[in-house]
């Protein structure tokens, strides 16, 4: 009986120590991000994005100041936390990046197909990321409230939900494998449960973000693209219905969460 009591005490101590170590690792990463916030390089992308929005560019030599992000031509503040959403002029649901492609092609004269084929971080795709960063920053501190009034918005939510839980590939992974329940971690970092509201500034509410590890600004489209890479799936097309639908699913689930984008990541 005495031996049993001692073993139980040792196991309890080990469990407590493990919990403290886990908390310490998570706290350490949070402190690391906090220290970098004041010098977040995303600020440079914000400035570039605002400048690009106001520049007269493309074959038509006009600015994007009349681009409608869902709240009226030229209205930027508040748009980020209400996208993806349905747009009558395109007849579909769009996120910020796909909407920028629409405005750049219809108003400035860029070739939409060429824009979508451009690699992340290159040419006009880098410009789209910068503008998305500025648009997101314009809604920093506001809370997500994606509309679900139109039938297409509801359909995209259901499509995104199915995509989120779809398992396949050589590793039989899905988005839910990492983000379908609480208490999961990878590389000392907590993985938020994106099937529900994970809280302020977490998950969908933290992107776009600057990645310190590779010195790049990552948009939500790139974030999703890389998630599929890690699942060993083929890359989804840029601004495809699949990626936009996943944005709808996560964005609606994040209702009421405060946006801190653009954030900073490891």
Secondary structure as UniProt FT lines:
FT   HELIX           2..37
FT   TURN            38..39
FT   HELIX           42..54
FT   TURN            58..61
FT   TURN            65..66
FT   TURN            77..79
FT   HELIX           80..82
FT   STRAND          85..87
FT   TURN            88..91
FT   STRAND          92..94
FT   HELIX           96..106
FT   TURN            107..108
FT   HELIX           112..117
FT   TURN            120..121
FT   HELIX           123..137
FT   TURN            138..141
FT   HELIX           151..165
FT   TURN            169..172
FT   HELIX           175..179
FT   TURN            182..183
FT   STRAND          184..186
FT   TURN            187..188
FT   STRAND          189..191
FT   TURN            194..195
FT   TURN            200..201
FT   HELIX           203..206
FT   STRAND          209..211
FT   TURN            212..215
FT   STRAND          216..218
FT   HELIX           220..230
FT   TURN            231..232
FT   TURN            238..239
FT   HELIX           241..253
FT   TURN            254..256
FT   STRAND          263..265
//
